[in-house]
Amino acid sequence: MITSTETSAALLGIARAWAPLTEAVQDARQHAWPPLTLRQYLAQSGDEEELEARTWRAEALRALERDPAQIGRRPVPLRLDLIGTIALIEAGLLELADTTAAMVQRPPISPPRPRRAAYATTRAQRLVWEDHARRVAAAQADATDVRRWRYAHPVTGRHPATGRDAALWLLGRVTGARGPFHPLPDPLRQRIARAAAHAEACIDQSLGLGAGHTTLAMPCTCGGRIRLYGDGTLPTARCTGPCARTWHAAAMPA
């Protein structure tokens, strides 16, 4: 069984890795060859032969870069599956957050029925209007609470959140952060744990950290276990304990 501490560390790791993962996707798009603008230009000009020649030249250069006979450091070939990987991870996290919110997020407080405008002529009437105004304000504040999870637009289907947002919101539910929520039931907690571990492993692999991992014998200062990820070139260590600290190659603990 995956512990809540391990789940929290995985969700926090996903949130922290989201920016590097997004940058890697953008870099992959920028280095796609031939560029979209070039393909459009050549297609409009009718120069299909030139487009094919450029494409084959680019493929030949990639093959040469991957040739083990080449000496020295070579550029890493383009990860064509990176864009699809982040899309699947994000879709899974958003779906999990939607499902979790449907089960544990408390519905907003119902506002009181509108009252016809009138002047309060007595103290009792004034107290009634003040109480009505407080109830309206409380209902509005509860409905717009920033801690609430926002679902996809019912018409466009576009989601206002990102994978990072979903990971941080799920982290709050796992750790029992305060808000308009009920406690997580155990089956849902384990489902989040499995999904977080799988998503973190996919992100590590996409960023080149998933070639292998091991647990260091030396514990963290918080008492948690330190897991080392990487392929031996740029290792990253992460604490699975309460602090969830991350060390990179330049700042690896001795």
C-alpha positions as CSV (number, residue, x, y, z in Angstrom):
1,M,0.0,0.0,0.0
2,I,1.3,3.5,-0.9
3,T,1.5,5.8,2.1
4,S,0.0,9.3,2.1
5,T,3.6,10.7,2.5
6,E,4.7,8.9,-0.7
7,T,1.6,10.2,-2.5
8,S,2.2,13.7,-1.3
9,A,5.8,13.5,-2.5
10,A,4.8,12.2,-5.9
11,L,2.2,14.9,-6.4
12,L,4.6,17.6,-5.3
13,G,7.2,16.2,-7.6
14,I,4.7,16.4,-10.5
15,A,3.9,20.0,-9.8
16,R,7.6,20.9,-9.6
17,A,8.5,19.1,-12.8
18,W,5.6,20.6,-14.8
19,A,7.5,23.7,-15.9
20,P,10.6,21.7,-17.1
21,L,8.2,19.3,-18.9
22,T,6.3,22.1,-20.6
23,E,9.6,23.7,-21.7
24,A,10.7,20.4,-23.1
25,V,7.5,20.2,-25.1
26,Q,8.0,23.7,-26.4
27,D,11.6,22.9,-27.3
28,A,10.4,19.8,-29.2
29,R,7.9,21.8,-31.2
30,Q,10.5,24.5,-32.0
31,H,13.0,21.9,-33.3
32,A,10.5,19.9,-35.4
33,W,11.6,19.7,-39.0
34,P,10.6,20.9,-41.5
35,P,8.9,23.8,-39.5
36,L,5.2,24.3,-40.0
37,T,5.7,27.7,-41.6
38,L,8.1,26.2,-44.1
39,R,5.8,23.4,-45.0
40,Q,2.9,25.8,-45.6
41,Y,5.1,28.1,-47.7
42,L,6.4,25.4,-49.9
43,A,3.0,23.8,-50.3
44,Q,1.5,27.2,-51.3
45,S,4.4,27.7,-53.8
46,G,3.9,24.3,-55.3
47,D,7.5,23.3,-54.7
48,E,6.8,19.8,-53.4
49,E,10.1,18.5,-54.6
50,E,12.1,21.0,-52.5
51,L,10.0,20.1,-49.5
52,E,10.7,16.4,-50.0
53,A,14.4,17.1,-50.5
54,R,14.6,19.2,-47.3
55,T,12.8,16.5,-45.4
56,W,15.2,13.7,-46.6
57,R,18.2,15.9,-45.8
58,A,16.9,16.5,-42.3
59,E,16.4,12.7,-41.8
60,A,19.9,12.1,-43.0
61,L,21.3,14.6,-40.5
62,R,19.4,13.0,-37.7
63,A,20.7,9.6,-38.6
64,L,24.2,10.9,-38.7
65,E,23.8,12.5,-35.2
66,R,22.6,9.1,-33.9
67,D,25.5,7.2,-35.5
68,P,27.6,5.8,-32.7
69,A,30.7,6.2,-35.0
70,Q,30.5,10.0,-34.5
71,I,32.9,11.3,-31.9
72,G,32.0,13.7,-29.2
73,R,28.8,14.8,-27.7
74,R,25.8,14.6,-30.1
75,P,22.4,16.3,-29.9
76,V,19.7,14.2,-28.5
77,P,17.2,13.0,-31.1
78,L,13.7,14.6,-31.0
79,R,11.3,12.8,-28.7
80,L,8.3,12.6,-30.9
81,D,6.1,11.1,-28.2
82,L,6.8,13.9,-25.7
83,I,3.8,16.0,-26.7
84,G,1.5,13.1,-26.5
85,T,2.9,12.0,-23.2
86,I,2.2,15.3,-21.4
87,A,-1.3,15.5,-23.0
88,L,-2.1,12.0,-21.6
89,I,-0.7,12.9,-18.1
90,E,-2.6,16.2,-18.0
91,A,-5.8,14.6,-19.1
92,G,-5.5,11.8,-16.5
93,L,-4.8,14.3,-13.7
94,L,-7.7,16.6,-14.7
95,E,-10.1,13.6,-14.9
96,L,-8.9,12.4,-11.5
97,A,-9.4,15.8,-10.0
98,D,-12.9,16.1,-11.5
99,T,-13.8,12.7,-10.1
100,T,-12.4,13.5,-6.7
101,A,-14.2,16.9,-6.5
102,A,-17.5,15.3,-7.4
103,M,-17.1,13.0,-4.4
104,V,-15.6,15.2,-1.7
105,Q,-16.3,18.8,-2.6
106,R,-19.2,20.2,-0.7
107,P,-21.9,22.0,-2.7
108,P,-22.0,25.8,-2.3
109,I,-24.2,27.3,0.4
110,S,-27.6,28.1,-1.0
111,P,-28.3,31.8,-1.0
112,P,-31.5,33.1,0.7
113,R,-34.5,34.0,-1.4
114,P,-34.4,37.6,-2.8
115,R,-36.4,40.1,-0.8
116,R,-38.3,43.0,-2.2
117,A,-36.5,46.3,-1.7
118,A,-38.0,48.3,1.2
119,Y,-36.9,50.8,3.8
120,A,-36.4,49.5,7.3
121,T,-38.4,51.6,9.5
122,T,-37.8,49.7,12.8
123,R,-34.9,48.1,14.5
124,A,-36.3,44.7,14.0
125,Q,-36.7,45.2,10.2
126,R,-33.1,46.5,10.0
127,L,-31.8,43.4,11.8
128,V,-33.7,41.2,9.3
129,W,-32.2,43.0,6.3
130,E,-28.7,42.9,7.8
131,D,-29.0,39.1,8.4
132,H,-30.2,38.7,4.9
133,A,-27.3,40.6,3.5
134,R,-24.8,38.5,5.6
135,R,-26.3,35.3,4.3
136,V,-26.1,36.5,0.7
137,A,-22.4,37.5,1.2
138,A,-21.6,34.2,2.8
139,A,-23.2,32.2,-0.1
140,Q,-21.3,34.3,-2.7
141,A,-18.0,33.8,-0.8
142,D,-18.5,30.1,-0.5
143,A,-19.4,29.7,-4.2
144,T,-16.3,31.7,-5.3
145,D,-13.9,30.1,-2.8
146,V,-10.5,29.8,-4.6
147,R,-9.9,26.4,-3.0
148,R,-12.8,24.9,-4.9
149,W,-12.0,22.8,-8.0
150,R,-13.4,24.2,-11.2
151,Y,-14.7,21.8,-13.8
152,A,-14.4,22.0,-17.6
153,H,-16.7,24.4,-19.4
154,P,-20.0,22.6,-20.1
155,V,-20.2,23.9,-23.7
156,T,-16.6,24.3,-25.0
157,G,-15.2,21.4,-22.9
158,R,-12.1,23.5,-22.2
159,H,-10.7,23.0,-18.7
160,P,-9.6,26.1,-16.8
161,A,-6.9,24.1,-14.9
162,T,-3.6,22.5,-15.9
163,G,-1.9,19.3,-14.9
164,R,0.1,21.3,-12.3
165,D,-3.1,22.8,-10.9
166,A,-4.6,19.3,-10.6
167,A,-1.6,17.9,-8.9
168,L,-1.5,20.7,-6.3
169,W,-5.3,20.5,-5.7
170,L,-5.0,16.7,-5.2
171,L,-2.1,17.3,-2.8
172,G,-4.4,19.4,-0.7
173,R,-7.0,16.7,-0.5
174,V,-4.4,14.0,0.4
175,T,-2.9,16.1,3.1
176,G,-6.3,17.2,4.5
177,A,-6.0,20.9,3.8
178,R,-8.9,22.9,5.0
179,G,-11.7,24.0,2.7
180,P,-15.2,23.1,1.5
181,F,-14.4,19.4,1.3
182,H,-15.2,16.1,3.0
183,P,-12.4,13.7,4.0
184,L,-11.0,11.4,1.3
185,P,-12.4,7.8,1.4
186,D,-9.7,5.2,1.5
187,P,-10.5,3.7,-2.0
188,L,-10.2,7.2,-3.6
189,R,-7.0,7.9,-1.6
190,Q,-5.4,4.7,-3.0
191,R,-6.6,5.6,-6.5
192,I,-4.9,9.0,-6.3
193,A,-1.7,7.3,-4.9
194,R,-1.5,4.9,-7.9
195,A,-2.2,7.6,-10.4
196,A,0.4,10.0,-8.9
197,A,3.1,7.3,-8.8
198,H,2.3,6.4,-12.5
199,A,2.3,10.0,-13.6
200,E,5.5,10.8,-11.8
201,A,7.2,7.8,-13.4
202,C,6.1,8.9,-16.9
203,I,7.3,12.5,-16.3
204,D,10.7,11.2,-15.0
205,Q,11.0,9.1,-18.2
206,S,10.0,12.0,-20.4
207,L,12.6,14.2,-18.8
208,G,15.3,11.6,-19.0
209,L,15.3,10.8,-15.3
210,G,13.6,7.4,-15.6
211,A,16.4,5.2,-16.8
212,G,16.7,3.9,-13.2
213,H,16.2,4.8,-9.6
214,T,17.5,3.6,-6.2
215,T,17.0,4.4,-2.6
216,L,20.0,5.9,-0.8
217,A,21.1,4.4,2.5
218,M,21.6,7.9,4.0
219,P,18.2,9.3,5.2
220,C,17.1,12.9,4.8
221,T,17.3,15.3,7.7
222,C,13.5,15.0,8.1
223,G,13.9,11.2,8.4
224,G,12.5,10.3,5.0
225,R,14.1,8.1,2.5
226,I,16.0,9.7,-0.5
227,R,15.4,8.2,-3.9
228,L,18.0,8.8,-6.7
229,Y,16.7,9.1,-10.2
230,G,18.6,9.3,-13.5
231,D,20.8,7.6,-16.0
232,G,24.2,8.5,-14.4
233,T,24.6,11.8,-16.3
234,L,22.4,14.3,-14.5
235,P,21.0,12.5,-11.4
236,T,18.2,14.0,-9.3
237,A,17.4,13.0,-5.7
238,R,14.1,13.4,-4.1
239,C,13.1,13.0,-0.5
240,T,10.0,10.8,0.0
241,G,9.5,12.2,3.5
242,P,7.6,15.2,4.8
243,C,10.0,17.8,3.4
244,A,9.8,16.4,-0.2
245,R,13.1,18.2,-0.9
246,T,14.7,17.8,-4.3
247,W,18.5,17.9,-5.0
248,H,20.0,18.2,-8.5
249,A,23.5,17.1,-9.6
250,A,25.2,20.3,-8.6
251,A,23.7,20.3,-5.1
252,M,23.6,16.6,-4.4
253,P,24.1,15.7,-0.7
254,A,27.5,14.2,0.0
